[in-house]
Amino acid sequence: MATDSLPALRTILLVDDSDVCRITTEWFLANLGYEVHSVGSAEEALQLFDPTTHDLLVTDNSMPGMTGAQMTHVIKMRSPSTPIIMYTSAPPIDHSCVDVVIKRPTHLLVLRDAVRRLLTGDVAEKQKELIKGSI
């Protein structure tokens, strides 16, 4: 098979202070074929984030120190075109810098579908969505 027919590896920056959520989500996304860089705080994410490396950001909101919502404002100032998914049990009132909000708990397939839509540009003009979690 020719390598030019293979899709480019997409890289996701995952931010979650909960070890269990971060490890589970990282494992899930990696098994879908994404390269995942994961960190446990917004401050670490801001140090690591590189718009030439990271194709997508997935973040929790409720974290000690800087919240996910605060971090997304900084990320969007640095890189307005970077798609962001907030995957959290506590969505912020202001999620203006987030493309999709997925309220946990929810099935991981909801996250998979949102990641695919954002990475393929299938969300019309960065249409905002709120996906309520369900078990």
Secondary structure, 3 states (H helix, E strand, C coil): CCHHHCCCCCEEEEECCCHHHHHHHHHHHHHCCCEEEEECCHHHHHHHCCCCCCCEEEECCCCCCCCHHHHHHHHHHHCCCCCEEEEECCCCCCCCCCCEEEECCCCHHHHHHHHHHHHCCCCHHHCCEEECCCC
